[in-house]
Amino acid sequence: MTAARDGERFDTRTGLPASGLRALKQRTTWYVLAQEYIEQRWDRTPGNTRRMLADALATITPVFVEPEHMSRAPSELRRALYSWAFNKRAWRQDPPEEWQAALDWLQRHSLPVSELTEPDVLRQGLDALCRKVDGVAAAAKTVKRKKAAVNEVFGVAVERVYFTQNPLSGLRWSAPEVADEVDPDCVPNPEQVGRLLAAVRALPGRGPHLYAFFGCMYYAAMRPADVIHLQKSRCRLPASGWGSST
């Protein structure tokens, strides 16, 4: 009656008002919510994106657990999450026994969705995205990609009435800055590139093919896909000097 007086919409399947349905759904754990997202998204997602999503969720999920029950084997749990829990293709078979034990533990101690509206809980999870398993700082671009993946999970959760709005919206948290400056120590100079290409060319089998492939990427600044579709018939190759292609 109170919900009706407040003008709330009612769910036709359960008969519950929006607030009641949301309270019921918020008993769902983050682990279950993340798996639901993977199941929904998997079939229409390319391979690289699948791996990125699995990596992001495997990084943040071990942190979204009851504070008094933090995992004593985070590396094992993370492998189980990445390789099985967030890999729909792997669901055709049961996980290995040691992974099953880690996942059973997570099912018992994963935080309910209702806890994920707390800023401190969210910051702790986002901070985890900034670290590798060994505690070393992750690359800024990696952190940015993982945060975008987690943000999409929350966005879908809003659509499915787990939240009224995305909990990450308006959260005061700063990701590491992306370093755009190129480190000269990480980029080979022309003389070094020449030696590297010569070594590739001397390889048996596909050596000459790879020599041309990497040569085009370095000297013509071509993308791998452009090199793959390059045809000799569309190239002008003079006896000396630079050539061109159409």
Salt bridges, closest charged atoms under 4 A:
GLU36 OE1 - ARG160 NH1 3.87
ASP43 OD2 - LYS88 NZ 3.28
ASP55 OD1 - ARG78 NH2 3.95
ASP55 OD2 - LYS146 NZ 3.61
GLU66 OE1 - HIS69 ND1 2.91
GLU66 OE1 - HIS109 ND1 3.10
GLU68 OE2 - HIS69 ND1 3.80
GLU76 OE1 - ARG79 NH2 2.62
ASP120 OD1 - ARG123 NH1 3.20
GLU152 OE2 - ARG41 NH1 2.58
GLU191 OE2 - ARG195 NH1 3.18
ASP226 OD2 - ARG223 NE 3.09
